[in-house]
Each structure stands twice: as structure tokens, then as C-alpha cells.
Amino acid sequence: MTATAAPWIECRDCGLYQTLPTVLNGHRRVCPRCRASFGHGHAGHASALPLAVTAALLFMLAQSYPLIGITMRGLNESVHIESGVVGLIEHGLSPLAAMVLIVSFAAPLFRIVVSAYVLARIGVTDRVRHLAHLFRHIERFRSWAMLDVFLLGTLIAIAKLHDLATIDVGIGLWMLGLLVLALAVLDWSIDRHAVWAAFGPPIASPVHPKHGSSIGCPACGLVQATSVPTSTRNCTRCGARLFRRKPDSLTRTWALVATGLLLYIPANAYPAITVVSFGREASSTILGGVLELMNGEDWPLALLIFTASVAVPVLKLLGLMGLLLSVHFRMRGGLVDRTRLYRLIEFIGRWSTIDVFVAALLTALVALGQVATIEPGLGILAFGGVVVTTMIAAESFDPRLMWDAAAVDDG
């Protein structure tokens, strides 16, 4: 096999070694075993770069202008994207503030700026190794950049306040909406495996790789020979540490799932927010807030919050426990369905952050002294812990272990 031939890659979901088929317009490439998508095959550098630059400009505008403002009894207040972070710090919830800062500011900014740099340099420089390393870090932050979830949380905050105060939609919210749209189109236009192929494997892959003599990169998927122990070897293309399977995957996932279950109890037992108005306090838990909305006319909003903040965390924890038990008992049936369940768990976990964003925004927005103040409670802090631990648990679980436990041939 020559260095210009199609390299072997490993499916990150089932571990099958394969080469990707020829790109055909209108067709997507999928793993023949677990049906994982390998994209449409077009790198899309030229069209993606203007989108990345546009996203960078929109990000600056969204940061510069207020998102929303309220007027209540002659008092005014407005918030920016970072206002929720400041509000949480002022109420002593610094860990939750750090989480909100990372997922609503730091991670999105990193992805936008570095994506623009990588897309601008592909095809211009022959020194692509550092570009591959940067692209690997962009992909690592992908699920933690939550501007789309933040936008939905902002709209929910507006819906909660529309009967209590006069709401002014700021320029920042319009810019944020355009930014989320630009990022969605950017993600759709780029095929990640095609981008990895554009970097090119620095060495030729084995003609027919076999486990024991070769290993797949967990980041870019490139299969390469193992001439040294995998514990001290890095991918020759993107620099990721090479392991046949994620180290201590089952132990770490069980520990994180148990932590999530323990945190879920105070998340629902303690108040998520407390409304103080003219000296009177009214506290509500996450589930209590859903019930209050259902008693009114906002049942669609109640259903959305119930799904994101109650149903999704529970289903994630139960789903991960089911996948872990399937590995323990070496279940052979339903491998494709279980792999699809894992992909679903990995995808939906970030949307549980909606309630955290709503609480952060309401805390910063409704700070009108004796007239009205909303304070975050220990319940929302614990719930933030549930979201983080379940997301890390999904990342720690290695779905290839299900195929290994079923003694399926690696092809």
C-alpha cells in the first residue's frame, strides 16, 4: 500500500477497521457494522472559512450588546452573555459560574477562533501537523460549546418573565441567534473525516491491519502500526495518546454514574431558585417549577423543561447503567441498537444545561432590590454537577467494549 492510498481507520463506536468508500454526491458514508456516520466526504474548506470569520464577528457583537432587558415598576435591568456568571459568583456559586463561563464563553470562543485559523491554513502550508493537533482540540471542545443551548435558555427566561415585566429584546440576542445559525451551518458544511484526510497520514497505514500489530487513534481514527507500547505512543497524525480502549473506562463510568445519582437527590430536594418580592420569599425546586408552569397556560414550556431537566438526566443515568451492565454480562443481542442508544445519550446530555442557563440569567436579570430579586439555590448547583458528571460519564464510556464483550470479530 502506498502513502497515497486510502488509509485504514477505526470506527470509534464499534472498533471495526475499514477504509472509507469513494465520495459520491448526495450520499453519506456509514460504518457497515454499527451504522455510525462518517459524513458526506467533502472537507468544505473554502465555504467554511467565511462562515468561521462571520461567526467570530457575530460573537463579538453578541458580547457587546445586551441580550434582554426588563422594566418592572419603573426599574430597569439588562443582561449580557457573561452577566449570569457574575450573578452566580455574587451569590457564592463559583463552581457553577465557572461551568457557565466555560460552556457559554470560553469553549465557543476557542472553537470559533481556532477553527478559523485551521481552515485558513489548510492547503496554504505544508506544516500541517500543528493544524491536526489544533483540530483535535477543537473536536474535544465540540460538545462543551453550548451557545445553542444558551440561546434556548434565554428564550425560556423571556417566556418566564413575560407576564411579570416588560421585556426588551436587545441587539445581542439577535446577534446570538445569527451566531448559532452560522455555527450550525459551519458544522454541517465541514466533514471531519475529510478534514482529517486533508491533513494526510504522515506514514502509510498497514495493508491489512490486525489488532496487536496496529491500533486506531481515538481522535482522528487513523490506524497505524504499534512498534512501541501503546501507553507511551502518540498518534502520528494528530498527536493523541493511543490506547486500544479508553483506560479504566468501566470503572470511571460507574463512578461518574454513581456520583450523578447522588447529586440528583439534592438537585431535586433543594430549591433551584428563590424569588424575593417586597420581603416575601417563594422557593421552588426544578420539578416544582415545572408543576407551577403546568398549572398555568405555559404547559409547552413546562414540557420542554421537564424533558431537559428531569427526563433527560434520569434516562442518561439509566441508559449508561444499562450499557455498563450489558458489558458486564457480555450480552450479544442488540449491539447496533445499544450503540445507537450510546450515540443518543452522548448527543442529548448537553441540553440538560438549559435550566442552569435560565437560573443564571434570571439571577442577573431580576436584581431589582426590594421590588423583585431572584436568587439561585443549592438545587441548581447540584443539578449543574449532575449535568457535568453525566456528560463526562458518556465521554468516559467506550462503546467498543460492548462489541468486545460480545466477542464480535474486529474485521
C-alpha positions in Angstrom: 0.0 0.0 0.0 1.4 3.4 -0.9 1.2 6.6 1.2 -1.4 8.0 -1.2 -3.8 5.1 -0.8 -6.8 5.4 1.4 -5.8 4.9 5.0 -7.4 2.4 7.3 -9.5 4.0 10.1 -11.2 2.6 13.1 -14.8 3.2 13.9 -15.0 5.0 17.3 -18.3 3.3 18.1 -17.7 -0.4 17.3 -14.0 -0.7 16.6 -14.3 -2.0 13.1 -11.2 -1.4 10.9 -12.2 -0.2 7.4 -11.3 2.2 4.6 -13.9 4.8 3.6 -15.6 4.4 0.2 -15.3 6.8 -2.7 -17.2 10.1 -2.1 -20.4 10.3 -4.1 -22.5 13.4 -4.2 -25.8 13.1 -2.3 -24.6 10.0 -0.3 -23.2 9.7 3.2 -20.7 7.1 4.3 -21.6 4.9 7.2 -19.9 2.1 9.2 -21.2 -1.2 7.7 -21.4 -2.8 11.2 -22.8 -0.2 13.6 -24.2 2.4 11.1 -22.1 5.2 12.5 -21.9 8.2 10.1 -18.6 9.1 8.5 -20.1 12.2 6.8 -20.5 13.2 3.2 -16.8 13.2 2.4 -16.4 16.9 1.4 -14.0 18.9 3.5 -15.6 22.2 2.5 -12.6 24.4 3.5 -13.4 27.2 1.1 -17.0 27.7 2.1 -16.4 27.0 5.8 -13.7 29.7 6.3 -16.1 32.7 5.6 -18.6 31.1 8.0 -16.0 30.9 10.7 -14.9 34.5 10.2 -18.6 35.6 10.2 -19.1 33.6 13.4 -16.2 35.4 15.0 -17.6 38.8 14.2 -21.1 37.8 15.4 -19.6 36.5 18.6 -18.0 40.0 19.3 -21.3 41.7 18.5 -23.3 39.3 20.7 -20.9 40.1 23.6 -21.0 43.8 23.1 -24.8 44.4 23.2 -27.4 43.4 25.8 -29.3 40.2 25.3 -32.6 41.3 27.0 -33.8 43.9 29.4 -36.7 44.2 31.7 -38.7 47.0 33.2 -40.7 46.5 36.4 -42.3 49.2 38.5 -40.1 51.8 36.9 -36.8 49.9 37.5 -34.7 48.7 34.6 -32.2 45.9 34.3 -30.4 44.3 31.3 -28.0 41.4 30.9 -25.2 40.4 28.6 -23.9 36.8 27.9 -21.5 37.0 30.8 -24.0 38.6 33.3 -25.1 35.2 34.5 -21.6 34.3 35.5 -21.2 37.5 37.6 -24.6 36.9 39.2 -23.7 33.3 40.3 -20.4 34.5 41.7 -22.1 37.2 43.7 -24.4 34.5 45.3 -21.5 32.3 46.2 -21.9 29.7 43.5 -18.4 30.0 41.9 -18.2 26.4 40.7 -21.5 26.8 38.7 -20.3 30.2 37.5 -17.1 28.6 36.2 -19.1 26.0 34.3 -21.4 28.6 32.7 -18.3 30.7 31.8 -16.7 27.7 30.1 -19.6 26.4 28.1 -21.1 29.8 27.1 -17.9 31.8 26.5 -14.5 30.1 26.7 -15.3 26.9 24.7 -17.3 28.6 21.9 -14.7 31.3 21.5 -11.9 28.8 21.3 -13.8 26.7 18.7 -14.6 29.7 16.6 -11.1 31.3 16.6 -9.1 28.1 16.2 -11.5 26.8 13.5 -10.9 29.9 11.5 -7.2 29.6 11.9 -7.1 25.9 10.9 -9.4 26.4 7.9 -7.3 29.4 6.7 -4.1 27.4 6.9 -5.2 24.1 5.3 -3.8 24.0 1.8 -1.6 27.0 2.4 1.2 25.5 4.5 3.0 22.2 4.3 3.4 22.1 8.1 0.0 20.5 8.9 1.0 18.6 12.0 0.2 21.5 14.3 -3.1 22.1 12.4 -4.1 18.4 13.1 -3.2 18.9 16.8 -5.4 22.0 16.9 -8.3 20.3 15.1 -8.2 17.5 17.6 -8.7 20.1 20.5 -11.5 21.7 18.5 -13.3 18.4 18.4 -12.7 17.8 22.1 -14.5 21.1 22.9 -17.3 20.5 20.5 -19.9 19.1 22.9 -18.9 21.7 25.6 -19.6 24.8 23.4 -23.2 25.4 24.2 -24.3 28.7 22.6 -27.3 26.9 21.0 -28.4 25.7 24.4 -27.7 29.1 25.9 -29.9 30.7 23.2 -32.8 28.3 24.1 -32.3 29.1 27.8 -32.5 32.8 27.1 -35.8 32.3 25.3 -37.2 30.3 28.2 -36.1 33.1 30.6 -38.1 35.6 28.5 -41.1 33.3 28.5 -41.0 33.0 32.3 -40.9 36.8 32.7 -43.3 38.0 30.0 -46.3 38.1 32.4 -44.3 39.8 35.2 -42.4 42.6 33.5 -41.9 44.5 30.2 -39.3 42.6 28.2 -37.0 44.4 25.7 -35.2 42.1 23.3 -31.6 43.5 22.8 -29.4 43.5 19.7 -27.2 41.0 21.5 -30.0 38.3 21.3 -30.4 38.8 17.6 -26.7 38.5 17.1 -26.6 35.4 19.2 -29.4 33.9 17.1 -27.4 34.6 13.9 -24.3 33.3 15.5 -25.9 30.0 16.4 -27.2 29.7 12.9 -23.8 30.4 11.4 -22.2 27.8 13.7 -24.8 25.2 12.7 -24.2 25.8 9.0 -20.4 25.7 9.7 -20.7 22.3 11.4 -22.9 20.9 8.6 -20.5 22.1 5.9 -17.4 20.5 7.3 -16.9 16.8 7.1 -14.5 15.9 9.8 -13.1 12.8 8.3 -12.5 14.7 5.1 -10.6 17.3 7.1 -8.5 14.6 8.7 -7.8 13.2 5.3 -6.8 16.7 4.1 -4.1 16.7 6.8 -2.9 13.4 5.4 -1.4 10.4 7.3 2.3 11.1 7.8 3.0 7.5 7.2 1.4 4.8 5.2 -1.2 2.6 7.1 -0.8 -1.1 7.2 -2.2 -3.0 4.2 -4.5 -5.1 6.4 -4.2 -4.0 10.0 -4.7 -6.6 12.8 -5.1 -5.9 16.5 -1.9 -6.5 18.3 0.2 -5.1 15.5 -1.8 -1.9 14.9 -4.1 0.5 16.8 -6.6 3.1 15.9 -6.4 6.7 17.1 -9.3 7.6 19.4 -9.3 11.2 18.0 -8.8 11.0 14.2 -9.3 7.3 13.7 -6.1 6.6 11.8 -4.9 3.0 12.1 -1.2 2.8 12.5 1.4 0.2 13.4 2.5 -0.1 17.0 6.2 -0.5 17.3 6.3 0.7 20.9 4.0 0.1 23.9 0.7 2.0 23.4 1.0 3.6 26.8 3.9 5.7 25.6 2.8 6.2 21.9 1.1 9.1 20.3 -0.8 9.3 17.0 1.5 10.2 14.1 -1.1 12.5 12.6 -2.9 14.3 15.4 -0.8 13.6 18.5 -3.4 12.0 20.6 -2.4 9.3 23.1 -3.0 5.9 21.7 -4.9 3.2 23.7 -6.6 0.2 22.4 -9.6 1.1 24.6 -10.2 4.0 26.9 -8.2 3.4 30.1 -10.4 2.2 33.0 -13.5 3.0 31.0 -15.9 0.9 33.0 -14.6 1.9 36.4 -14.6 5.6 35.6 -18.1 5.5 34.1 -19.5 3.6 37.0 -18.0 6.1 39.4 -19.4 9.1 37.5 -22.8 7.5 37.2 -22.9 6.9 40.9 -21.9 10.5 41.5 -24.6 11.7 39.2 -27.2 9.6 41.0 -26.1 11.0 44.4 -26.1 14.6 43.1 -29.6 14.1 41.5 -31.1 13.8 45.0 -30.2 17.3 46.3 -30.7 18.7 42.8 -34.4 17.9 43.3 -34.7 18.3 47.1 -33.2 21.8 47.4 -34.6 24.9 45.9 -33.3 25.8 42.4 -34.3 29.5 42.6 -35.9 31.7 45.3 -38.0 34.7 44.3 -37.9 37.6 46.8 -40.5 40.3 46.2 -41.3 43.0 48.7 -39.8 41.0 51.5 -41.6 37.8 50.7 -39.8 34.7 49.6 -41.0 31.9 47.4 -38.7 29.0 46.6 -39.2 26.3 44.0 -37.3 23.1 43.1 -36.8 22.1 39.4 -39.8 19.8 39.5 -41.8 22.3 41.4 -41.2 24.9 38.8 -42.4 22.5 36.1 -45.6 21.9 38.1 -46.2 25.7 38.5 -45.9 26.2 34.8 -48.3 23.3 34.1 -50.9 24.8 36.4 -50.9 27.9 34.3 -51.0 28.2 30.5 -47.4 27.5 29.8 -47.6 23.8 29.5 -45.5 23.6 26.3 -42.7 25.4 28.3 -43.3 23.1 31.2 -43.0 20.0 28.9 -39.7 21.4 27.5 -38.2 22.0 30.9 -39.4 18.6 32.2 -37.8 16.8 29.3 -34.5 18.6 29.5 -34.1 18.9 33.3 -35.9 15.8 34.6 -36.4 13.2 32.0 -33.1 13.5 30.1 -30.8 13.2 33.2 -32.7 10.2 34.5 -32.7 8.5 31.1 -29.0 9.2 30.7 -28.1 7.7 34.0 -30.3 4.6 33.5 -29.1 4.3 29.9 -25.5 4.3 30.9 -26.2 1.8 33.7 -27.8 -0.5 31.1 -24.8 -0.2 28.7 -22.4 -0.9 31.6 -24.4 -4.0 32.6 -24.5 -5.2 29.0 -20.7 -5.2 29.0 -20.6 -6.9 32.4 -23.0 -9.7 31.4 -21.4 -10.0 27.9 -24.8 -9.5 26.1 -24.6 -10.4 22.4 -28.0 -9.2 21.2 -29.0 -5.7 20.1 -25.4 -4.4 19.6 -26.4 -1.9 16.9 -29.4 -0.7 18.9 -27.2 -0.3 22.0 -24.6 1.6 20.0 -27.3 3.9 18.7 -28.5 4.4 22.3 -25.0 5.4 23.3 -24.9 8.0 20.5 -28.2 9.4 21.6 -27.0 9.6 25.3 -23.9 11.4 24.1 -25.9 13.9 22.0 -28.7 14.8 24.3 -26.7 15.3 27.5 -25.7 18.9 26.9 -29.3 20.0 26.5 -29.9 19.5 30.3 -27.8 22.7 30.8 -30.9 24.7 29.8 -32.1 25.1 33.4 -28.7 26.2 34.6 -28.6 29.0 32.0 -32.2 30.0 32.9 -31.3 30.3 36.6 -28.1 32.2 35.8 -29.9 34.7 33.5 -32.8 35.2 35.9 -30.4 35.8 38.8 -28.7 38.6 36.9 -31.8 40.0 35.2 -34.1 40.2 38.2 -32.0 42.1 40.7 -34.3 45.0 41.5 -33.8 45.3 45.2 -36.9 45.2 47.3 -39.2 45.1 44.2 -38.0 41.7 43.0 -34.9 39.6 43.2 -34.3 36.0 42.1 -31.6 34.1 43.9 -30.1 30.7 42.8 -30.2 27.9 45.3 -28.3 24.8 46.2 -30.6 22.7 43.9 -29.3 24.4 40.8 -25.7 23.9 41.9 -26.2 20.2 42.4 -28.0 20.0 39.1 -25.1 21.6 37.4 -23.0 18.8 38.9 -25.4 16.2 37.5 -25.0 17.7 34.0 -21.2 17.8 34.1 -20.8 14.3 35.6 -23.2 12.6 33.2 -21.5 14.3 30.2 -18.1 13.2 31.4 -19.5 9.7 32.1 -20.8 9.4 28.5 -17.3 10.5 27.2 -15.6 8.0 29.5 -17.7 5.0 28.4 -16.1 3.2 25.4 -18.9 1.7 23.3 -16.4 -0.7 21.6 -16.3 -2.6 24.8 -19.9 -3.8 24.1 -18.6 -5.4 20.8 -15.6 -6.8 22.6 -17.7 -8.4 25.3 -19.9 -10.0 22.6 -16.7 -11.5 21.1 -17.5 -9.9 17.7 -14.7 -10.2 15.1 -13.0 -6.9 14.6 -12.8 -7.4 10.8 
